[in-house]
Amino acid sequence: MYYEPGVTPHGLPHDPFKSCVVPRPIGWISTVDAQGRDNLAPVSQFQNVTFDPPIVMFSAQQTPEGERKDSVRNAETTGEFVWNMATHELREAVNITGEPTALRATSTTPSATTRLPWLP
């Protein structure tokens, strides 16, 4: 089947492009904005770049309004982010952090999470 996303009709109930890598693991990206406010968001588009030194990259879609998401904006502003493993046991907390909030770049701290210091 030849499929060009957004052009070729696929006749399937869901977009097949979103299923080209399944299961798709979820990582938690934690960032801090310029005012020092924490942000924790689930991200499924991440990848290791190199093992030595250990480098991870992530990408995110824009908001429906066409703006950069908080995680991207914070990482670009500060030059830092932390990848955290989102495990099955933490699934409810992961889901909570994926919900849009009225306040941008604010901490969503479910009771299942504890902020720990990180090593630069």
MDTraj code that builds the backbone (N, CA, C; nanometers):
import mdtraj as md
import numpy as np

residues = "MET TYR TYR GLU PRO GLY VAL THR PRO HIS GLY LEU PRO HIS ASP PRO PHE LYS SER CYS VAL VAL PRO ARG PRO ILE GLY TRP ILE SER THR VAL ASP ALA GLN GLY ARG ASP ASN LEU ALA PRO VAL SER GLN PHE GLN ASN VAL THR PHE ASP PRO PRO ILE VAL MET PHE SER ALA GLN GLN THR PRO GLU GLY GLU ARG LYS ASP SER VAL ARG ASN ALA GLU THR THR GLY GLU PHE VAL TRP ASN MET ALA THR HIS GLU LEU ARG GLU ALA VAL ASN ILE THR GLY GLU PRO THR ALA LEU ARG ALA THR SER THR THR PRO SER ALA THR THR ARG LEU PRO TRP LEU PRO".split()
xyz = np.array([
    [0.0834, -0.1173, 0.0000],
    [0.0000, 0.0000, 0.0000],
    [0.0880, 0.1238, 0.0000],
    [0.0668, 0.2122, -0.0930],
    [0.1353, 0.3411, -0.0943],
    [0.0506, 0.4380, -0.0135],
    [0.1134, 0.5067, 0.0804],
    [0.0391, 0.5997, 0.1648],
    [0.1181, 0.7273, 0.1818],
    [0.0590, 0.8378, 0.1448],
    [0.1181, 0.9693, 0.1653],
    [0.0307, 1.0408, 0.2688],
    [0.0824, 1.0599, 0.3915],
    [0.0008, 1.1177, 0.4987],
    [-0.0670, 1.2482, 0.4573],
    [-0.1954, 1.2561, 0.4855],
    [-0.2720, 1.3761, 0.4559],
    [-0.3148, 1.3901, 0.3118],
    [-0.2698, 1.2989, 0.2240],
    [-0.3024, 1.3081, 0.0817],
    [-0.3743, 1.1824, 0.0338],
    [-0.3143, 1.0677, 0.0596],
    [-0.3687, 0.9406, 0.0127],
    [-0.4772, 0.8910, 0.1073],
    [-0.5979, 0.8627, 0.0571],
    [-0.6991, 0.8034, 0.1443],
    [-0.6559, 0.6622, 0.1837],
    [-0.6671, 0.6308, 0.3107],
    [-0.6214, 0.4997, 0.3575],
    [-0.7364, 0.4057, 0.3916],
    [-0.8552, 0.4576, 0.4139],
    [-0.9704, 0.3726, 0.4408],
    [-0.9680, 0.3017, 0.5746],
    [-0.8801, 0.3429, 0.6624],
    [-0.8696, 0.2814, 0.7947],
    [-0.9365, 0.3716, 0.8986],
    [-0.9780, 0.3144, 1.0119],
    [-1.0461, 0.3969, 1.1121],
    [-0.9557, 0.5012, 1.1783],
    [-0.8230, 0.4787, 1.1779],
    [-0.7288, 0.5723, 1.2401],
    [-0.6123, 0.5953, 1.1451],
    [-0.5430, 0.7051, 1.1644],
    [-0.4286, 0.7407, 1.0809],
    [-0.3186, 0.6346, 1.0952],
    [-0.2832, 0.5632, 0.9888],
    [-0.1814, 0.4582, 1.0005],
    [-0.0425, 0.5123, 1.0320],
    [-0.0144, 0.6376, 0.9995],
    [0.1175, 0.6931, 1.0290],
    [0.1444, 0.6946, 1.1792],
    [0.0410, 0.7212, 1.2581],
    [0.0579, 0.7262, 1.4034],
    [0.0828, 0.5883, 1.4623],
    [0.0653, 0.4842, 1.3838],
    [0.0862, 0.3476, 1.4315],
    [0.2084, 0.2816, 1.3701],
    [0.2938, 0.3589, 1.3036],
    [0.4093, 0.2964, 1.2379],
    [0.5118, 0.2465, 1.3391],
    [0.5109, 0.2984, 1.4604],
    [0.5961, 0.2471, 1.5669],
    [0.5049, 0.2187, 1.6859],
    [0.4762, 0.0918, 1.7082],
    [0.3938, 0.0525, 1.8222],
    [0.4511, -0.0742, 1.8843],
    [0.4445, -0.0947, 2.0131],
    [0.3926, 0.0068, 2.1036],
    [0.4893, 0.1240, 2.1125],
    [0.4356, 0.2413, 2.1322],
    [0.5166, 0.3629, 2.1392],
    [0.5395, 0.3946, 2.2864],
    [0.6638, 0.3879, 2.3327],
    [0.6894, 0.4163, 2.4740],
    [0.6634, 0.5638, 2.5058],
    [0.6314, 0.5885, 2.6301],
    [0.6070, 0.7249, 2.6758],
    [0.7175, 0.7625, 2.7736],
    [0.7758, 0.8780, 2.7522],
    [0.8720, 0.9331, 2.8469],
    [0.8109, 1.0557, 2.9111],
    [0.8620, 1.0917, 3.0245],
    [0.8195, 1.2150, 3.0908],
    [0.9314, 1.3151, 3.0721],
    [0.9013, 1.4300, 3.0187],
    [1.0007, 1.5353, 3.0030],
    [0.9749, 1.6391, 3.1114],
    [1.0744, 1.6623, 3.1948],
    [1.0608, 1.7666, 3.2963],
    [1.1483, 1.8849, 3.2569],
    [1.0898, 2.0032, 3.2710],
    [1.1591, 2.1277, 3.2400],
    [1.1260, 2.2293, 3.3482],
    [1.1998, 2.3378, 3.3465],
    [1.1748, 2.4506, 3.4353],
    [1.1723, 2.5745, 3.3479],
    [1.0734, 2.6624, 3.3682],
    [1.0674, 2.7833, 3.2858],
    [1.1606, 2.8904, 3.3420],
    [1.1689, 3.0038, 3.2763],
    [1.2605, 3.1111, 3.3151],
    [1.2298, 3.1664, 3.4541],
    [1.1058, 3.1492, 3.5008],
    [1.0682, 3.1956, 3.6345],
    [1.0879, 3.0875, 3.7414],
    [1.1409, 2.9718, 3.7026],
    [1.1681, 2.8649, 3.7980],
    [1.0517, 2.7718, 3.8247],
    [0.9452, 2.7800, 3.7437],
    [0.8290, 2.6927, 3.7624],
    [0.8507, 2.5609, 3.6892],
    [0.8208, 2.4516, 3.7577],
    [0.8380, 2.3171, 3.7019],
    [0.7295, 2.2847, 3.6005],
    [0.7658, 2.2002, 3.5046],
    [0.6700, 2.1472, 3.4083],
    [0.7052, 2.0011, 3.3856],
    [0.6050, 1.9154, 3.3849],
    [0.6241, 1.7720, 3.3630],
    [0.5205, 1.7277, 3.2615],
    [0.5657, 1.6725, 3.1490],
    [0.4728, 1.6373, 3.0417],
    [0.5108, 1.5033, 2.9792],
    [0.4106, 1.4204, 2.9472],
    [0.4385, 1.2955, 2.8767],
    [0.4700, 1.3234, 2.7303],
    [0.5693, 1.2526, 2.6778],
    [0.6123, 1.2718, 2.5394],
    [0.6382, 1.1348, 2.4781],
    [0.5838, 1.1110, 2.3590],
    [0.6078, 0.9821, 2.2934],
    [0.7091, 0.9930, 2.1797],
    [0.7520, 1.1120, 2.1475],
    [0.8491, 1.1305, 2.0399],
    [0.9846, 1.1666, 2.1006],
    [1.0574, 1.0645, 2.1453],
    [1.1905, 1.0850, 2.2009],
    [1.2807, 0.9724, 2.1526],
    [1.4113, 0.9952, 2.1597],
    [1.5059, 0.8960, 2.1087],
    [1.6431, 0.9243, 2.1670],
    [1.7194, 0.8181, 2.1907],
    [1.8586, 0.8420, 2.2259],
    [1.9319, 0.8832, 2.0984],
    [2.0254, 0.9747, 2.1134],
    [2.1044, 1.0211, 1.9997],
    [2.2400, 0.9519, 2.0014],
    [2.3051, 0.9529, 2.1170],
    [2.4323, 0.8829, 2.1337],
    [2.4359, 0.8202, 2.2729],
    [2.5204, 0.7174, 2.2866],
    [2.5374, 0.6530, 2.4162],
    [2.6515, 0.7153, 2.4955],
    [2.7545, 0.7638, 2.4254],
    [2.8704, 0.8199, 2.4926],
    [2.9163, 0.9437, 2.4180],
    [2.8812, 1.0613, 2.4644],
    [2.8085, 1.0896, 2.5870],
    [2.6599, 1.0578, 2.5712],
    [2.5903, 1.0305, 2.6825],
    [2.4473, 1.0001, 2.6731],
    [2.3666, 1.1252, 2.6368],
    [2.3049, 1.1231, 2.5194],
    [2.2251, 1.2366, 2.4722],
    [2.0892, 1.1853, 2.4277],
    [1.9845, 1.2529, 2.4722],
    [1.8466, 1.2200, 2.4372],
    [1.7859, 1.3414, 2.3690],
    [1.7018, 1.3175, 2.2681],
    [1.6289, 1.4266, 2.2038],
    [1.4801, 1.3979, 2.2139],
    [1.3989, 1.5051, 2.2056],
    [1.2540, 1.4864, 2.1989],
    [1.1971, 1.5898, 2.1036],
    [1.0815, 1.5599, 2.0516],
    [1.0110, 1.6566, 1.9674],
    [0.8652, 1.6574, 2.0096],
    [0.7980, 1.7680, 1.9824],
    [0.6580, 1.7816, 2.0218],
    [0.5834, 1.8616, 1.9161],
    [0.4585, 1.8263, 1.8979],
    [0.3729, 1.9041, 1.8088],
    [0.3469, 2.0403, 1.8719],
    [0.2965, 2.1325, 1.7913],
    [0.2556, 2.2618, 1.8452],
    [0.1177, 2.2491, 1.9086],
    [0.0786, 2.3504, 1.9828],
    [-0.0556, 2.3539, 2.0403],
    [-0.1553, 2.3757, 1.9268],
    [-0.2845, 2.3538, 1.9517],
    [-0.3849, 2.3806, 1.8479],
    [-0.3817, 2.5257, 1.7981],
    [-0.3299, 2.6166, 1.8820],
    [-0.3190, 2.7575, 1.8426],
    [-0.1909, 2.7861, 1.7646],
    [-0.1090, 2.6828, 1.7409],
    [0.0143, 2.6998, 1.6646],
    [0.1326, 2.7477, 1.7464],
    [0.1242, 2.7386, 1.8783],
    [0.2340, 2.7810, 1.9652],
    [0.3184, 2.6610, 2.0069],
    [0.4428, 2.6898, 2.0465],
    [0.5274, 2.5835, 2.1004],
    [0.4706, 2.5386, 2.2350],
    [0.4822, 2.4094, 2.2601],
    [0.4374, 2.3567, 2.3894],
    [0.5365, 2.3991, 2.4980],
    [0.4888, 2.3966, 2.6222],
    [0.5702, 2.4422, 2.7349],
    [0.7044, 2.3708, 2.7430],
    [0.7055, 2.2391, 2.7263],
    [0.8312, 2.1634, 2.7369],
    [0.9337, 2.2120, 2.6359],
    [0.8903, 2.2339, 2.5129],
    [0.9813, 2.2806, 2.4079],
    [1.0298, 2.4212, 2.4399],
    [0.9376, 2.5093, 2.4725],
    [0.9734, 2.6482, 2.5016],
    [1.0696, 2.6555, 2.6201],
    [1.0402, 2.5796, 2.7258],
    [1.1277, 2.5813, 2.8430],
    [1.2666, 2.5284, 2.8101],
    [1.2743, 2.4183, 2.7364],
    [1.4044, 2.3604, 2.7005],
    [1.4841, 2.4561, 2.6121],
    [1.4163, 2.5229, 2.5199],
    [1.4855, 2.6206, 2.4350],
    [1.5347, 2.7400, 2.5168],
    [1.4539, 2.7845, 2.6123],
    [1.4896, 2.9017, 2.6929],
    [1.6050, 2.8724, 2.7877],
    [1.5992, 2.7580, 2.8562],
    [1.7002, 2.7264, 2.9579],
    [1.8147, 2.6419, 2.9047],
    [1.7929, 2.5751, 2.7911],
    [1.8945, 2.4855, 2.7376],
    [1.8988, 2.3511, 2.8081],
    [1.7970, 2.3208, 2.8887],
    [1.7986, 2.1972, 2.9667],
    [1.6612, 2.1313, 2.9715],
    [1.6628, 1.9990, 2.9773],
    [1.5443, 1.9198, 3.0087],
    [1.5924, 1.7872, 3.0643],
    [1.5037, 1.7161, 3.1328],
    [1.5375, 1.5846, 3.1872],
    [1.4362, 1.4848, 3.1341],
    [1.4859, 1.3737, 3.0802],
    [1.3984, 1.2642, 3.0386],
    [1.3806, 1.1721, 3.1580],
    [1.2558, 1.1381, 3.1865],
    [1.2218, 1.0486, 3.2973],
    [1.1436, 0.9307, 3.2413],
    [1.1626, 0.8140, 3.2991],
    [1.0913, 0.6964, 3.2514],
    [0.9488, 0.6946, 3.3059],
    [0.8521, 0.6859, 3.2176],
    [0.7113, 0.6746, 3.2567],
    [0.6762, 0.5261, 3.2580],
    [0.6606, 0.4710, 3.3758],
    [0.6346, 0.3277, 3.3897],
    [0.4852, 0.2991, 3.3999],
    [0.4511, 0.1726, 3.3860],
    [0.3111, 0.1305, 3.3970],
    [0.2532, 0.1680, 3.5339],
    [0.3342, 0.1543, 3.6371],
    [0.2877, 0.1864, 3.7722],
    [0.2526, 0.3342, 3.7865],
    [0.3129, 0.4196, 3.7057],
    [0.2888, 0.5641, 3.7137],
    [0.1862, 0.6129, 3.6119],
    [0.1163, 0.5222, 3.5460],
    [0.0290, 0.5589, 3.4341],
    [-0.0765, 0.6633, 3.4695],
    [-0.1346, 0.6558, 3.5887],
    [-0.2368, 0.7543, 3.6248],
    [-0.1762, 0.8935, 3.6390],
    [-0.0597, 0.9026, 3.7008],
    [0.0087, 1.0314, 3.7132],
    [0.0511, 1.0834, 3.5763],
    [0.0975, 0.9935, 3.4892],
    [0.1354, 1.0335, 3.3532],
    [0.0148, 1.0921, 3.2810],
    [-0.0996, 1.0269, 3.2922],
    [-0.2208, 1.0779, 3.2280],
    [-0.2590, 1.2153, 3.2807],
    [-0.2457, 1.2367, 3.4108],
    [-0.2781, 1.3673, 3.4691],
    [-0.1886, 1.4756, 3.4098],
    [-0.0592, 1.4472, 3.3967],
    [0.0323, 1.5495, 3.3447],
    [0.0125, 1.5754, 3.1964],
    [-0.0608, 1.4892, 3.1278],
    [-0.0884, 1.5106, 2.9864],
    [-0.2103, 1.5963, 2.9599],
    [-0.2873, 1.6262, 3.0644],
    [-0.4073, 1.7073, 3.0459],
    [-0.3699, 1.8546, 3.0336],
    [-0.4364, 1.9278, 2.9416],
    [-0.4080, 2.0714, 2.9307],
    [-0.4500, 2.1437, 3.0589],
    [-0.3738, 2.2446, 3.0949],
    [-0.4061, 2.3224, 3.2140],
    [-0.4375, 2.4656, 3.1754],
    [-0.5136, 2.5326, 3.2601],
    [-0.5491, 2.6717, 3.2340],
    [-0.4266, 2.7616, 3.2460],
    [-0.3375, 2.7284, 3.3382],
    [-0.2166, 2.8076, 3.3550],
    [-0.1037, 2.7418, 3.2785],
    [-0.0322, 2.8186, 3.2005],
    [0.0777, 2.7631, 3.1219],
    [0.2042, 2.7573, 3.2062],
    [0.2849, 2.6570, 3.1785],
    [0.4152, 2.6406, 3.2434],
    [0.4040, 2.6383, 3.3953],
    [0.3004, 2.5736, 3.4462],
    [0.2884, 2.5591, 3.5905],
    [0.3119, 2.4144, 3.6280],
    [0.3447, 2.3944, 3.7498],
    [0.3747, 2.2596, 3.7958],
    [0.2475, 2.1774, 3.8097],
    [0.2471, 2.0624, 3.7485],
    [0.1423, 1.9639, 3.7711],
    [0.2102, 1.8521, 3.8470],
    [0.1892, 1.8466, 3.9756],
    [0.2615, 1.7517, 4.0579],
    [0.1660, 1.6506, 4.1187],
    [0.1387, 1.5414, 4.0468],
    [0.0545, 1.4371, 4.1046],
    [0.1220, 1.3780, 4.2275],
    [0.0436, 1.3223, 4.3165],
    [0.0980, 1.2676, 4.4403],
    [0.1957, 1.1534, 4.4150],
    [0.1916, 1.0922, 4.2969],
    [0.2820, 0.9804, 4.2675],
    [0.4213, 1.0272, 4.2269],
    [0.4434, 1.1575, 4.2190],
    [0.5738, 1.2068, 4.1763],
    [0.6424, 1.2810, 4.2895],
    [0.7732, 1.2744, 4.2897],
    [0.8547, 1.3480, 4.3849],
    [0.9658, 1.4148, 4.3073],
    [0.9798, 1.5450, 4.3250],
    [1.0855, 1.6180, 4.2546],
    [1.2186, 1.5858, 4.3215],
    [1.3152, 1.5446, 4.2412],
    [1.4484, 1.5122, 4.2899],
    [1.5492, 1.6013, 4.2201],
    [1.6628, 1.6288, 4.2851],
    [1.7659, 1.7054, 4.2163],
    [1.8227, 1.6231, 4.1013],
    [1.8724, 1.6904, 4.0004],
    [1.9305, 1.6218, 3.8856],
    [2.0762, 1.6600, 3.8735],
    [2.1501, 1.5788, 3.8028],
    [2.2927, 1.6041, 3.7834],
    [2.3149, 1.6654, 3.6468],
    [2.3874, 1.7767, 3.6404],
    [2.4140, 1.8392, 3.5093],
    [2.5107, 1.7566, 3.4269],
])
top = md.Topology()
chain = top.add_chain()
for i, resn in enumerate(residues, 1):
    res = top.add_residue(resn, chain, resSeq=i)
    for name in ("N", "CA", "C"):
        top.add_atom(name, md.element.get_by_symbol(name[0]), res)
traj = md.Trajectory(xyz[None], top)
